[in-house]
Amino acid sequence: MLEPDPKVVRELLTRYAELRIAQAERELPATARELADVSYTLCVMTATTSVHDAVAKADSLLLAKGRTTRETRPVDADGENGLSLAV
């Protein structure tokens, strides 16, 4: 199975969260449609059938990619790995 680009997955998760918040604050048909589109895309990218499973799998994918990146990134003499504190 092909793995989705972590950057795209992160963007979709962010958009999904934004839309869930917007829909909770004020239900709008346009927001509901976009939320359905983002949910569907997350499901397709993660090969799942429910958005709950898609979000969990996307989170796992990002965590695994984060560990791989940190493990391969060199550590400076002062123990830092060059990561910014800003998230």
N, C-alpha and C positions, 0 to 999 in steps of 0.2 A: 504494500500500500504506500502511496506517496504521502509524504508528510507536508502539511501546509506550512507556508512561510510564517515564522513566529511573529513577525512584524504585522502581517495581515491579521493573524489571529488576535493579537493584542488590540488592534484597532477595532475589530469586530466586537470583542468583549467590552471595550470601552463604549462603543456606540450602543450596544445592547443595554448596558447599565444606564446610560443617559436616557434612552428611550423608555425604559421601565420607570425611571424617576419622573420623566415628563408625563407619562401616561397616568401615573399615580396622582400627580398633582392636578392634572386636567385632562380628561379623556377627549381626544380629538381623533377623527377618522384618519387623517393623514399620518398621525403618529402611530396609530394602531397598524396601518398598512406597512409603514417602514419597520416597525417592530417585528411584524410577521416576516418581512423580507430578510431582516438581519437574523432572525431566529432560524429561518429555513437555511440560509447560507451557512450559519454555524453548524447546523446538523449535517449538511452536505460535506463541509470541510472536515468534520470529525467522524464521518460515517456512523452517525447515530440517528435515532428516530424521534428523540424528544429533546427539547431545548435544555432541560435540566441535565440530561446526560451529556449534551454537547458542551455546556459550560464547564462541567466537571472534567471532561476529557481535554478541553482546551486549556484549562488551568494546569492539568497534569503535564500536558505537552510543554507549556511555557516553563513550568518548574524544572522539567527534565532538561530543556534547552539551556536554562539559566545555570544549572549545575555543570553542564558540559562546557559552557563558555567560561565559567569561573575556574574550572579545573584546568583548562588549557591556557588561561591568561597568566602571564608571568607576575610574580610578586616582587615589588620593589624592596630595596634594602631596609626601608622603614616598616615593612610588613603590609604596605598598602598594595592593592591590586589595580589601581588606576580607575576604580569605579567612583562615580560622582555620588554624593550623598543625596542629591536631588532626584526624586523619583517622579 
